[in-house]
Structures are given as C-alpha cells and as structure tokens.
Amino acid sequence: MKMIRVYIASPYTLGSEGENTRASIDASNDLINEGFIPFCPLLTHFQHMVHPQPYETWMKIDIEWLSVCHALLRLPGKSYGAEKEVEFARENEIPVFYTIEQLKEYYHDLA
C-alpha cells in the first residue's frame, strides 16, 4: 500500500487548546489505525508550552509540512488557521476531506 500522508487541520486557539489538541491526537490515532500516515501539527502544543513561538512561525512550519502531504483532514470547529490550511491545500491540488470515511473511500484502491 502507498503510504498516504494526511495533514490534520483543526481548531487550536478557539475553545480549549487542550481539548482541541486531544481531538487532533484522537484523529491521528484513528488515521494510524486505518493505515494512513498522519501529521498532527497540534503536537507542537507541547513544544509551545516550553518554547513559545509566534503564531506566524507555527503557520509557516505547518504550511511546509502540509505541502508534502497527500491529503488534508479538516476537523470540525471554527479556526482561522485551519481555513488558511484548507485554502493552501486547494490552491495546491491537495485533496481536502472532512471525515476519515471520505479519505478511506477516496484511497480505497491503495489498500
């Protein structure tokens, strides 16, 4: 099977940062269990707690990672940053999905 790299775009600063991070980690685990290779940018939550960086720095890093992914999974919730990531994905012909089921259907021939 081709290893499909999936970027997880989700809310972070709106609402509880801890709960948002947990939701992203849960989605990452679900993707692993389905055979995908997730990139969970909210794991930098823990680095940011120790070594804070400006928002713009994190967005630059995230866009660089997104640029090498095959797909983007957009988790529910309002998020300016996640919407920017969706916009970047669409502009760069990276498929955007809103559920893991959509991802599985799209990539079903690669299993």
C-alpha positions in Angstrom: 0.0 0.0 0.0 1.2 3.5 -0.8 1.8 5.4 2.4 -0.7 8.3 2.3 0.4 11.3 4.4 -2.5 13.1 5.9 -2.3 16.6 7.4 -4.8 17.2 10.2 -6.2 20.8 10.2 -8.2 21.7 13.3 -9.0 24.4 15.7 -6.5 25.3 18.3 -6.8 28.7 19.9 -10.6 28.9 19.8 -12.0 27.0 22.7 -9.8 24.8 24.9 -6.3 24.3 23.5 -6.0 21.1 25.5 -9.3 19.7 24.2 -8.5 20.7 20.6 -5.1 19.1 20.9 -6.8 15.9 22.3 -9.3 15.8 19.4 -6.4 16.1 16.9 -4.4 13.4 18.6 -7.5 11.1 18.6 -8.0 11.7 14.8 -4.3 11.0 14.3 -4.7 7.7 16.1 -7.7 6.8 14.1 -5.8 7.5 10.9 -2.9 5.3 12.0 -5.4 2.5 12.7 -6.8 2.9 9.1 -3.3 2.6 7.6 -2.7 6.3 6.9 0.4 8.3 8.0 -0.9 11.3 9.9 0.8 14.6 10.6 -0.6 16.1 13.7 0.6 19.8 13.9 -1.1 20.3 17.3 1.5 18.1 18.9 3.6 21.3 18.8 1.2 22.4 21.6 3.7 20.8 24.0 6.7 22.4 22.4 5.0 25.8 22.5 4.4 25.3 26.3 8.2 25.0 26.8 9.4 27.2 23.9 6.7 29.6 22.7 6.9 30.8 19.2 4.8 33.5 17.4 1.6 32.3 15.6 3.2 33.2 12.2 6.1 30.9 12.9 3.8 27.9 13.6 1.8 28.7 10.5 4.9 28.7 8.3 6.0 25.4 9.7 2.6 23.9 9.3 2.3 25.0 5.6 5.7 23.5 4.9 4.5 20.2 6.3 1.2 20.4 4.5 3.0 20.9 1.2 4.4 17.4 1.4 1.2 15.7 2.4 -1.1 13.8 0.0 -4.3 14.9 1.7 -5.8 17.2 4.4 -8.3 16.1 7.0 -10.3 19.1 8.3 -11.7 18.6 11.8 -14.8 20.4 12.9 -14.8 23.8 14.5 -14.0 27.4 13.7 -10.4 28.1 13.0 -8.7 30.9 11.0 -5.5 28.9 10.7 -7.2 25.7 9.6 -9.2 27.6 7.0 -5.9 29.0 5.7 -4.5 25.5 5.5 -7.6 24.3 3.6 -7.2 27.2 1.2 -3.5 26.3 0.7 -4.4 22.7 0.1 -7.0 23.6 -2.5 -4.7 26.0 -4.3 -2.0 23.3 -4.4 -4.3 20.5 -5.5 -4.1 18.6 -2.2 -7.4 16.8 -1.6 -9.4 18.1 1.4 -11.6 15.7 3.4 -13.9 16.3 6.3 -14.2 12.7 7.6 -11.9 9.7 7.7 -14.6 7.7 5.8 -14.2 10.2 2.9 -10.5 9.6 3.0 -10.9 5.8 3.0 -13.4 5.9 0.1 -11.0 8.2 -2.0 -8.0 6.0 -1.3 -9.7 2.6 -1.3 -7.8 1.2 -4.3 -4.5 1.7 -2.4 -5.3 -0.7 0.4 
